[in-house]
Amino acid sequence: MSIEQRMEKLEYYCSLMLDMIAPETKPFYALIIRHGLTKEEVERTLRLCEQLSEQYKQQKEEGFVIFTSLFHEFASALHPNLPLAETIEALKKQQLFVPLMTEFQRLLHTFNE
């Protein structure tokens, strides 16, 4: 079997495994697989979320009530293959960075009105 055939087979098996995973339990991971991000790209996204989450906590403690700058930073730094609204929803559903993603959802709805 050629390398191309083996890769094709692996990709097919990965797509089957993705269908086997209940996307409602791990929607962010399903999103990553569906959009073909690399490990480094995912790690970069998670680091971004960690940094913004820390900034969000600090700003909340300082009495800030508007977090538009954090939202814009997230939106501009997010991998271009990841849809903004779907990524925010997936992270929140997977219980990752919930306070920050809740705020981002609120801002997203505000911008879309």
VMD Tcl script that draws the C-alpha trace (Angstrom):
set ca {
  {0.00 0.00 0.00}
  {1.39 3.39 -0.98}
  {1.85 6.28 1.45}
  {-0.93 8.18 -0.33}
  {-3.31 5.25 0.10}
  {-2.39 4.92 3.77}
  {-2.93 8.64 4.35}
  {-6.27 8.49 2.57}
  {-7.28 5.56 4.74}
  {-6.24 7.39 7.92}
  {-8.17 10.48 6.88}
  {-11.23 8.34 6.23}
  {-10.92 6.64 9.63}
  {-10.54 10.05 11.30}
  {-13.72 11.27 9.64}
  {-15.53 8.14 10.87}
  {-14.20 8.67 14.39}
  {-15.35 12.26 14.30}
  {-18.84 11.02 13.49}
  {-18.59 8.58 16.40}
  {-17.71 11.32 18.87}
  {-20.78 13.00 20.22}
  {-20.10 16.56 19.03}
  {-22.30 17.90 21.80}
  {-19.82 16.65 24.44}
  {-16.64 17.96 22.81}
  {-17.78 20.54 20.26}
  {-14.52 22.50 20.24}
  {-12.47 19.39 19.47}
  {-14.95 18.40 16.76}
  {-14.64 21.91 15.29}
  {-10.85 21.64 15.25}
  {-10.93 18.32 13.45}
  {-13.60 19.46 11.00}
  {-11.55 22.53 10.05}
  {-8.21 20.71 9.96}
  {-6.17 22.71 12.47}
  {-2.73 21.53 13.50}
  {-1.66 20.90 17.08}
  {0.34 24.16 17.07}
  {-2.64 26.14 15.77}
  {-4.88 24.71 18.50}
  {-2.28 25.42 21.18}
  {-1.98 29.00 19.90}
  {-5.76 29.40 20.11}
  {-5.90 28.00 23.64}
  {-3.02 30.24 24.76}
  {-4.87 33.22 23.31}
  {-7.97 32.23 25.28}
  {-5.94 31.81 28.47}
  {-4.35 35.24 28.07}
  {-7.64 36.94 27.28}
  {-9.34 35.12 30.14}
  {-6.73 36.45 32.56}
  {-7.12 39.97 31.18}
  {-10.90 39.61 31.49}
  {-10.62 38.60 35.16}
  {-8.25 41.50 35.88}
  {-10.47 44.01 34.12}
  {-13.55 42.71 35.96}
  {-11.72 43.13 39.28}
  {-10.81 46.70 38.29}
  {-14.47 47.46 37.62}
  {-14.53 47.33 33.84}
  {-17.91 46.58 32.30}
  {-17.05 46.81 28.59}
  {-14.84 44.16 27.06}
  {-15.03 45.02 23.39}
  {-11.25 45.30 23.04}
  {-10.81 41.71 24.27}
  {-13.46 40.54 21.84}
  {-11.79 42.30 18.92}
  {-8.41 40.88 19.91}
  {-9.90 37.38 19.98}
  {-11.69 37.83 16.67}
  {-8.62 39.20 14.90}
  {-6.24 36.55 16.29}
  {-8.56 33.57 15.77}
  {-7.41 31.11 13.12}
  {-9.05 32.05 9.81}
  {-10.51 28.54 9.38}
  {-12.49 28.84 12.61}
  {-15.84 30.63 12.38}
  {-16.04 33.19 15.18}
  {-19.55 32.55 16.53}
  {-19.26 28.77 16.21}
  {-15.89 28.77 18.00}
  {-17.20 30.86 20.89}
  {-20.23 28.59 21.23}
  {-18.10 25.41 21.04}
  {-15.62 26.61 23.66}
  {-18.45 27.56 26.00}
  {-20.32 24.27 25.51}
  {-17.11 22.35 26.20}
  {-16.75 24.34 29.44}
  {-13.59 26.12 28.32}
  {-13.15 29.76 29.34}
  {-16.87 29.99 30.16}
  {-17.01 33.53 31.66}
  {-15.01 34.97 28.75}
  {-17.00 33.09 26.10}
  {-20.27 34.13 27.76}
  {-19.15 37.75 27.50}
  {-18.08 37.24 23.88}
  {-21.48 35.73 23.05}
  {-23.20 38.75 24.58}
  {-20.99 41.09 22.55}
  {-21.52 39.08 19.39}
  {-25.29 39.34 19.79}
  {-24.96 43.07 20.46}
  {-22.92 43.57 17.28}
  {-25.37 41.50 15.22}
  {-28.43 43.50 16.29}
}
mol new
graphics top color blue
foreach p $ca { graphics top sphere $p radius 0.5 }
foreach p [lrange $ca 0 end-1] q [lrange $ca 1 end] { graphics top cylinder $p $q radius 0.2 }
display resetview
